[in-house]
């Protein structure tokens, strides 16, 4: 059962925007009634990831240098899915683009919100 939002937004201003994200700052009243600010990152795409198994039933990983981490990272094939595109179509595209693989069977495992506040 949804509870009433204890926060009150007084005003909102976009601080930064590019093709992938928009960052805004909201002036708020906190649940305790004190004034404050809340920074919000709005993503312009949803993310899709693929746990792909090859013919030996090994998980297919891709590696790349991640600028924000300043390190090389091994990860599952993943990428952006524009809102309005079917996530399965985006997952198929990302798997092919990043690995060269096409899958014979697909199964949705789960959905989750990774950046929820």
C-alpha positions in Angstrom: 0.0 0.0 0.0 1.6 3.3 -1.1 2.2 5.8 1.7 1.8 9.6 1.3 5.0 11.3 0.2 6.4 13.0 3.3 8.5 15.4 1.2 7.3 18.7 -0.2 8.9 20.0 -3.4 9.0 23.8 -3.4 10.8 24.4 -6.7 12.9 22.5 -9.2 15.8 23.6 -11.5 17.7 21.7 -14.1 21.4 22.0 -13.4 22.9 19.9 -16.2 21.6 17.9 -19.2 23.2 15.8 -21.9 21.8 13.1 -24.3 22.0 10.4 -21.5 21.0 12.2 -18.2 19.4 15.3 -16.7 20.4 16.5 -13.3 18.0 18.7 -11.3 18.1 20.2 -7.9 14.8 20.5 -5.9 14.2 22.8 -3.0 12.2 20.8 -0.5 10.7 20.6 2.9 12.1 17.4 4.5 9.7 15.0 6.3 10.7 16.8 9.6 9.6 20.2 8.1 13.1 21.6 7.7 14.1 23.1 4.4 16.7 21.3 2.2 17.7 20.4 -1.2 17.5 17.1 -3.1 19.6 16.3 -6.2 18.0 14.0 -8.7 19.5 12.3 -11.7 17.0 11.4 -14.4 18.1 8.8 -16.9 17.0 9.1 -20.5 17.3 5.4 -21.1 16.7 2.3 -19.1 19.5 -0.2 -18.8 19.4 -3.8 -20.0 21.9 -6.6 -19.2 22.3 -10.1 -20.6 23.6 -13.1 -18.8 24.6 -15.1 -21.9 25.9 -18.7 -21.8 28.1 -20.0 -24.6 28.1 -23.6 -26.0 30.3 -24.7 -23.0 27.8 -23.1 -20.6 30.3 -20.4 -19.7 29.1 -16.9 -18.9 30.1 -14.5 -21.6 31.7 -11.3 -20.2 33.0 -8.2 -21.9 35.8 -6.0 -20.6 36.3 -2.3 -21.0 37.9 0.7 -19.3 35.4 2.5 -17.2 36.2 6.2 -17.1 34.3 7.0 -13.8 36.1 4.1 -12.0 39.5 4.8 -13.7 39.9 1.1 -14.1 39.3 -1.9 -16.5 36.1 -3.8 -15.7 34.7 -7.2 -16.6 31.0 -7.2 -16.8 27.9 -8.8 -18.5 26.9 -7.3 -21.9 24.7 -4.3 -21.1 23.6 -1.0 -22.5 20.9 1.6 -22.8 17.4 0.9 -24.0 15.5 4.1 -25.1 12.1 4.4 -23.4 9.6 3.1 -25.9 11.9 0.4 -27.3 11.2 -3.2 -26.2 13.8 -4.3 -23.6 14.2 -7.7 -25.4 15.1 -6.0 -28.7 17.7 -3.8 -26.9 19.1 -6.9 -25.1 19.5 -8.7 -28.4 21.2 -5.6 -29.9 23.6 -5.2 -27.0 24.6 -8.8 -27.0 25.4 -8.7 -30.7 27.2 -5.3 -30.6 29.3 -6.2 -27.6 30.1 -9.8 -28.2 29.2 -10.8 -31.7 26.9 -13.5 -30.3 23.3 -14.2 -31.0 21.3 -16.3 -28.6 18.9 -19.1 -29.6 16.7 -18.8 -26.4 15.9 -15.9 -24.2 14.4 -15.9 -20.7 13.6 -12.8 -18.7 15.1 -13.2 -15.2 14.0 -10.1 -13.3 13.6 -6.4 -13.2 15.0 -4.1 -10.6 15.8 -0.4 -9.9 19.5 0.1 -9.3 19.5 3.8 -8.8 16.4 4.5 -6.8 17.3 7.6 -4.8 
